[in-house]
Amino acid sequence: HQQLLETHPDALLIIAPRHPEQFDKVAELLTHSNLSFSRRSQKKYNNEQVVLADTLGELQYLYGAANISFIGGSLIR
C-alpha cells in the first residue's frame, strides 16, 4: 500500500480480518507502520491511509464501496 500511495496518494486500504481475535493484532502492526489508520469501530476518520474494519456484519458494504477487492485467506495454509 505504501508503494501505491506514491502514485495514488488518496488510495484507501481497508483491512478486514476474518476473525475478531485478529483485530487488535492488526491494529498493533499498523501502529508500528508508517501508515495512518483508524478503526471502523471508533468511527473517527481524518483522511487515514488505512481503515481497520474491526466490526462485524459490514463486509458486504465495504465490498460495495471498493474499486478493487483482494481476499487473501487463500494465501495462508
N, C-alpha and C positions, 0 to 999 in steps of 0.2 A: 504494500500500500504506500510505503514511503516513496518508492520509485514512481508510482503512478501520480502521486501528488506533485512531482516535479513538472509534469506536463499538464496535469488536470488538478489545479490547486483546490477546486471546490468538490472534489470527489469525496464521498462519504462511504466508509466501510461500516457495515452493520454485522456484528458478530453475535450469533445466536447459538450458544452452547446447547447441546442436546439434553443434558441433564442438569437440574438445578444445583447440584453439588459442585458443578464446574464454574458457576457464576463468579464466586469470589476468587478462584484461582486465575481466571481470565482477567479479572479486574486487577489483580496483583501484577500480572505480566504487563498489562497496559500501563500501570502506574510507573513501571520501570522502563518503559519505552520512550521514544521521542515523540509519540503521538498524543494529541489531546483527545480526551474521551469523556463521555458521560454514560451514566447507567440509565436505561429506559425507566426503571422503577422510580428514579428520582425526578423525572420529568423536568429537568433543568438543562436547557440546551443553549450553547453560546458558540455556534459555528465550530464545533468539535470535528475532528477528523474521523473519529470512530464513535459509534454508539454500541454499547454492550446491551443486547436485548436480554435482560435478566428478569423478564416477565413471562408468564405462561399464557397460551391461548391467542397470541397475536401474530404468530408466524405467517399466516395467510395474508395479513395486512402488510407485513414487511415485504413479502414477495411481490405484492401488488405495487408497492412503492419503488421497487428496484428496476433498474435498467438491465442489470446482469445479476444472476444468482449462481452461486457455486456451493454445492453441498459436498463437504469434504470428509464425511464419515467413512466413505469407502476407501480413504487413504490410510486408515488405521485398521489394523487387524483386530 
